[in-house]
Amino acid sequence: MKAIKTVTRRDFLKGTAGLFLTSTGLSAIPPKASAHAQTKVIVIRNADVVGPNSEIKHSLLQNMINEAVRILTDKNEAQAAWQSLFSKTDIVGIKTNVWHYLPTPKELEIAIQQKLVDLGIPATNIAIDDRGVLDNPIFKKASALINVRPVRTHHWSGVGSCLKNYIMFVRNPSAYHNEGCSDLGKIWTYPVVKGKTRLNILCALTPQFYGRGAHFFDRRYVWPYRGLIVGTDPVAVDTVGSELLRKKRIAHFGDDRALDVLPVHISVADKKYRLGVSDLSKIEIIKVGWRDEVLL
């Protein structure tokens, strides 16, 4: 495996992916969505969802995810919104993330699972898994997937994202670490996941906005954003999540502090694998709830 070197923004902009990101304006989210927006991403926040001792308020989190799905699908009620994405005959795998410093919160997993059960999907047809997905019998026969993980900086891919979260669907994850994990989008073309993902959720309750080195974690660079980033397009969701971390680095350090790599895999997933939209001018960002230091 090639060693990952530190890449500055100037270095990155010399490359093809960098030119693409520059031309599409990834460096700044416009204050208003383009009139020709192609995809919708919901950024929903609640000031009280994370308590003073880092406890997560389950009922508030459930309300947040329901409201995000309702707005995303243009439905009047949450139940109808979920029904537009899933049917009671679906077999659903919830792809989570178990990285012990910042795992997908159990409260979020439970909230999603409960909503699926409320739709009439038997609990026996729902599984929550991360590293065991390839051998999990529910995931093997799943008709639908929900992709949910915390957003954070990442040593190999720049950003731990929804696209990155599917690396456990291959037997050789390290083979996808080269060149800033630029080929992560290829995993989404494999039969085990292709066309199955109905919902992508980046958990931004307590994101990590900076890190250097493998498995880096430092609570100085974790902050209570108290939000979720939700959409059906994984590229658009990751584009918004990556920009949130970038904006926080600027707010914290006074500049866009370099990461080990920049998240080139997001633009490659768009331009090479056609998995979604990485042009922020074509993403309608709908901000809901608490607005303090929303950054986007």
C-alpha positions as CSV (number, residue, x, y, z in Angstrom):
1,M,0.0,0.0,0.0
2,K,1.3,3.4,-0.9
3,A,2.1,5.8,2.0
4,I,-0.3,8.7,2.3
5,K,1.6,12.0,2.4
6,T,0.3,15.3,3.6
7,V,-1.4,17.2,0.8
8,T,-1.9,20.9,0.9
9,R,-4.8,22.6,-0.7
10,R,-2.4,24.1,-3.3
11,D,-1.1,20.6,-4.1
12,F,-4.6,19.3,-4.4
13,L,-5.8,22.0,-6.7
14,K,-3.1,21.0,-9.2
15,G,-4.8,17.7,-9.7
16,T,-7.9,16.8,-11.8
17,A,-10.2,16.3,-8.8
18,G,-9.0,19.6,-7.4
19,L,-9.8,21.4,-10.6
20,F,-13.2,19.8,-10.6
21,L,-13.9,20.9,-7.1
22,T,-12.6,24.4,-7.8
23,S,-14.8,24.8,-10.9
24,T,-17.9,23.6,-9.0
25,G,-17.4,25.8,-6.0
26,L,-16.8,23.2,-3.2
27,S,-14.9,25.9,-1.3
28,A,-18.1,27.7,-0.4
29,I,-21.8,26.8,-0.1
30,P,-23.9,29.5,-1.6
31,P,-26.3,31.3,0.8
32,K,-29.3,30.2,-1.3
33,A,-29.8,27.0,-3.3
34,S,-29.5,27.2,-7.0
35,A,-32.8,27.5,-8.9
36,H,-31.7,24.3,-10.7
37,A,-30.9,22.2,-7.6
38,Q,-30.7,18.6,-8.5
39,T,-30.6,17.0,-5.0
40,K,-31.7,17.9,-1.5
41,V,-29.9,17.6,1.7
42,I,-31.4,18.3,5.1
43,V,-29.3,19.7,7.9
44,I,-31.4,19.5,11.1
45,R,-30.3,20.5,14.6
46,N,-31.6,20.7,18.1
47,A,-29.9,22.6,20.9
48,D,-31.1,20.2,23.5
49,V,-30.5,16.8,21.8
50,V,-27.1,16.4,23.5
51,G,-27.1,17.1,27.2
52,P,-24.4,18.6,29.4
53,N,-22.9,15.2,30.2
54,S,-22.9,14.2,26.5
55,E,-26.1,12.1,27.0
56,I,-28.3,11.9,23.9
57,K,-32.0,12.7,24.3
58,H,-33.7,9.8,22.5
59,S,-37.1,11.4,22.0
60,L,-35.6,14.6,20.5
61,L,-33.3,12.6,18.2
62,Q,-36.3,10.5,17.0
63,N,-38.2,13.8,16.2
64,M,-35.2,15.1,14.3
65,I,-34.8,12.1,12.1
66,N,-38.6,11.9,11.5
67,E,-38.7,15.6,10.5
68,A,-35.6,15.3,8.3
69,V,-37.2,12.4,6.4
70,R,-40.5,14.2,6.1
71,I,-38.9,17.3,4.6
72,L,-36.6,15.2,2.4
73,T,-39.6,13.4,0.8
74,D,-42.0,16.4,0.7
75,K,-44.6,14.6,2.8
76,N,-47.0,16.1,5.3
77,E,-46.4,13.4,8.0
78,A,-43.5,11.4,9.1
79,Q,-45.2,8.0,8.6
80,A,-46.0,8.8,5.0
81,A,-42.5,9.9,4.5
82,W,-41.0,6.7,5.7
83,Q,-43.5,4.7,3.7
84,S,-42.4,6.5,0.6
85,L,-38.9,5.0,1.1
86,F,-39.6,1.6,2.6
87,S,-42.4,-1.1,2.4
88,K,-43.3,-3.7,5.0
89,T,-42.0,-6.4,2.7
90,D,-38.5,-4.9,2.7
91,I,-35.5,-6.6,4.4
92,V,-33.4,-3.8,5.7
93,G,-29.7,-3.6,6.7
94,I,-28.7,-0.6,8.8
95,K,-25.0,0.0,8.1
96,T,-23.6,1.6,11.1
97,N,-20.1,2.4,12.3
98,V,-18.5,1.0,15.5
99,W,-15.2,3.1,15.7
100,H,-15.0,3.2,19.5
101,Y,-14.1,6.9,19.8
102,L,-17.1,8.2,17.8
103,P,-19.5,5.3,17.0
104,T,-22.9,5.7,15.5
105,P,-25.0,6.5,18.7
106,K,-27.1,3.6,19.9
107,E,-30.0,6.1,20.3
108,L,-29.9,6.8,16.6
109,E,-29.8,3.1,15.6
110,I,-32.7,2.4,17.9
111,A,-34.7,5.4,16.5
112,I,-34.2,4.2,12.9
113,Q,-35.0,0.6,13.8
114,Q,-38.2,1.6,15.6
115,K,-39.5,3.6,12.7
116,L,-39.0,0.6,10.4
117,V,-40.9,-1.6,12.8
118,D,-43.6,1.0,13.0
119,L,-44.0,0.6,9.2
120,G,-44.8,-3.1,9.7
121,I,-41.4,-4.5,8.9
122,P,-40.8,-7.4,11.2
123,A,-37.8,-6.9,13.6
124,T,-36.5,-10.2,12.3
125,N,-36.1,-8.6,8.9
126,I,-33.9,-5.7,10.2
127,A,-30.3,-5.9,11.2
128,I,-27.8,-3.4,12.5
129,D,-24.1,-4.1,11.7
130,D,-20.8,-2.7,10.6
131,R,-17.8,-5.0,10.3
132,G,-19.8,-8.2,9.9
133,V,-22.1,-7.1,7.1
134,L,-20.7,-9.5,4.5
135,D,-21.6,-12.5,6.7
136,N,-24.8,-11.1,8.2
137,P,-27.7,-13.1,6.8
138,I,-30.0,-10.1,6.8
139,F,-27.5,-8.0,4.8
140,K,-27.0,-10.9,2.4
141,K,-30.6,-10.8,1.4
142,A,-31.4,-7.2,2.1
143,S,-33.6,-5.3,-0.4
144,A,-32.9,-2.0,1.3
145,L,-30.0,-0.3,3.1
146,I,-29.8,2.6,5.5
147,N,-26.3,4.1,5.7
148,V,-25.7,5.9,9.0
149,R,-22.4,7.0,10.6
150,P,-20.7,10.0,12.4
151,V,-19.0,12.5,10.3
152,R,-15.3,13.1,11.1
153,T,-11.9,13.6,9.7
154,H,-10.2,10.5,8.5
155,H,-6.5,9.6,7.9
156,W,-6.9,7.7,4.7
157,S,-10.0,9.4,3.1
158,G,-9.8,12.9,4.5
159,V,-13.4,12.6,5.8
160,G,-15.2,9.7,7.4
161,S,-18.3,9.8,5.2
162,C,-21.3,7.8,4.0
163,L,-19.3,6.7,0.9
164,K,-16.5,5.6,3.2
165,N,-18.9,3.7,5.4
166,Y,-19.4,1.0,2.8
167,I,-15.8,-0.1,2.8
168,M,-16.9,-3.1,5.0
169,F,-18.8,-4.5,2.0
170,V,-15.5,-5.7,0.6
171,R,-13.2,-8.4,2.0
172,N,-10.1,-6.3,1.4
173,P,-10.8,-2.8,2.8
174,S,-7.1,-1.8,2.8
175,A,-7.1,-2.1,-1.0
176,Y,-9.2,1.0,-1.2
177,H,-6.9,3.2,0.9
178,N,-4.6,4.3,-1.9
179,E,-4.7,7.8,-3.4
180,G,-7.0,9.2,-0.6
181,C,-9.4,6.3,-0.9
182,S,-10.4,7.8,-4.3
183,D,-12.0,4.5,-5.5
184,L,-14.5,4.1,-2.7
185,G,-17.3,4.8,-5.1
186,K,-16.5,1.5,-6.9
187,I,-17.8,-0.4,-3.9
188,W,-21.2,1.1,-4.5
189,T,-21.4,-0.6,-7.9
190,Y,-21.1,-4.1,-6.4
191,P,-24.3,-6.2,-6.3
192,V,-24.2,-6.4,-2.5
193,V,-25.1,-2.7,-2.3
194,K,-25.9,-1.4,-5.8
195,G,-29.2,0.4,-5.9
196,K,-30.2,-0.6,-2.4
197,T,-29.5,2.5,-0.3
198,R,-32.7,4.4,0.5
199,L,-31.3,6.8,3.1
200,N,-28.0,8.3,4.0
201,I,-27.4,9.9,7.4
202,L,-24.3,11.6,8.6
203,C,-24.5,12.0,12.4
204,A,-23.2,15.4,13.2
205,L,-24.2,15.4,16.9
206,T,-20.5,15.7,18.0
207,P,-18.3,15.7,14.9
208,Q,-14.5,15.6,14.8
209,F,-13.3,18.4,12.6
210,Y,-9.5,17.9,12.7
211,G,-7.1,15.0,12.9
212,R,-3.7,13.9,11.8
213,G,-2.5,10.3,11.7
214,A,-4.3,6.9,11.7
215,H,-7.0,6.4,14.2
216,F,-6.5,9.9,15.5
217,F,-8.9,11.2,18.2
218,D,-8.7,14.3,20.3
219,R,-11.7,15.8,22.2
220,R,-10.3,19.3,21.6
221,Y,-11.4,18.8,18.0
222,V,-14.9,17.5,18.8
223,W,-17.7,19.9,19.2
224,P,-21.4,19.7,20.0
225,Y,-22.9,20.6,16.6
226,R,-26.1,18.7,17.6
227,G,-27.2,17.9,14.1
228,L,-27.9,15.3,11.5
229,I,-27.2,15.6,7.7
230,V,-29.7,13.5,5.8
231,G,-30.3,12.8,2.1
232,T,-30.9,10.1,-0.5
233,D,-27.8,11.1,-2.4
234,P,-24.6,9.9,-0.6
235,V,-22.3,12.2,-2.6
236,A,-24.4,15.3,-1.8
237,V,-24.6,14.3,1.9
238,D,-20.8,13.8,2.1
239,T,-20.2,17.1,0.2
240,V,-22.2,19.0,2.8
241,G,-20.6,17.1,5.7
242,S,-17.1,17.7,4.4
243,E,-17.8,21.4,4.0
244,L,-19.1,21.6,7.6
245,L,-15.8,20.2,8.9
246,R,-13.9,22.6,6.7
247,K,-15.8,25.6,7.9
248,K,-15.3,24.5,11.5
249,R,-11.5,24.3,10.9
250,I,-11.5,27.8,9.6
251,A,-13.5,29.0,12.5
252,H,-11.3,27.2,15.0
253,F,-7.8,27.8,13.5
254,G,-8.4,30.9,11.5
255,D,-7.4,28.9,8.3
256,D,-8.3,25.7,6.5
257,R,-5.8,23.6,8.4
258,A,-4.4,20.8,6.2
259,L,-5.5,17.2,6.7
260,D,-3.5,14.1,5.9
261,V,-5.5,14.0,2.6
262,L,-8.4,15.9,1.1
263,P,-11.6,14.0,0.5
264,V,-11.1,13.4,-3.2
265,H,-13.2,10.3,-3.1
266,I,-16.4,12.5,-3.0
267,S,-15.8,14.2,-6.4
268,V,-14.6,10.9,-7.9
269,A,-17.8,9.2,-6.8
270,D,-19.6,11.9,-8.8
271,K,-17.5,12.3,-11.8
272,K,-16.3,8.7,-12.3
273,Y,-19.0,6.5,-10.8
274,R,-22.0,8.8,-11.2
275,L,-23.3,8.2,-7.7
276,G,-24.5,11.7,-7.0
277,V,-23.9,15.4,-6.9
278,S,-20.7,17.0,-5.6
279,D,-21.4,20.4,-7.0
280,L,-22.6,22.5,-4.1
281,S,-24.4,24.9,-6.4
282,K,-26.6,22.0,-7.4
283,I,-27.4,20.9,-3.8
284,E,-30.3,22.4,-2.0
285,I,-29.3,22.6,1.6
286,I,-32.4,22.9,3.8
287,K,-31.5,24.0,7.3
288,V,-34.0,23.1,10.0
289,G,-34.1,23.9,13.7
290,W,-31.3,25.5,15.8
291,R,-29.3,28.0,13.8
292,D,-26.5,29.1,16.2
293,E,-23.1,28.6,14.5
294,V,-24.7,26.5,11.8
295,L,-21.7,27.3,9.6
296,L,-23.4,26.1,6.3
